[in-house]
Amino acid sequence: YISIKRLMLACQRIRNGEKPTDVFTECGYQDYSTFYRAYTRLFGHSPKEESDFKDVSVHDDYISLS
């Protein structure tokens, strides 16, 4: 649950224009490769590709936490 919340925060920040390489440490990851693998596993695409989805709400896509 905590990992999903961290990745959702990272997703929001990336969509707001921040670089994935700046976001991963602030979302609780110490290593970019670990962040990249977890992000890709959860969302099905890389953090860098996230900017293509700027117009979609993070809460509306991918997963349901309830």
N, C-alpha and C positions, 0 to 999 in steps of 0.2 A: 504494500500500500504506500509506504513512504517513498519508494523508488518511483512509483507512478506519479505521485504528487510532485516530486522533484523534476521529472521529465516533462510534466505538464507546465510547470513554471518555466522551464527552459524553452519549451515550445512557444509560450506566450512572449517571452523576451526576444526570441529570434524573430518572431512575426512583427515585433515592434521595432525591428531594425538593428538589433544588436548582433554581433558576430558570434557564431557558435564557439569559437575559440576563446571568447571573452566570457561566455555564459557558463560553461561547464564547471568551473571551479566555484562559482557563486551558487550553484545548484547542488553542491555537495559531492562532486566528483573530483578526484585527485589526478586522474589520468584521462586524457582525451580519448584514447582508444577504448577504454571501458565505457565512457559516456556514449561514444559513437555506436558501439555495439548494442547497448541497452536502448538507445534512441531508435535505431534502425529496427530492432526486434519489436518494439512497441508500436511504432508508427508506420513501419513498412517502407520508409525512405530515410535518406540521410539528413542530418541537421542542416546541411548546406542547401538542400532542396526545399526546406521549409518556407523560404521566402516566396515560393510559388503559390502558397496557400494563405497569403496575407488577408484576403477578404472572407475567410471562413473562420467562424468562432471556434476557439479551442474546445469549448464545452459541447459543440454540436457534432464534432467529428471524432472518428477513430474508436473511442472506448467509452464505456459507461462505468462510473465508479460506484453506482448504487446497486 
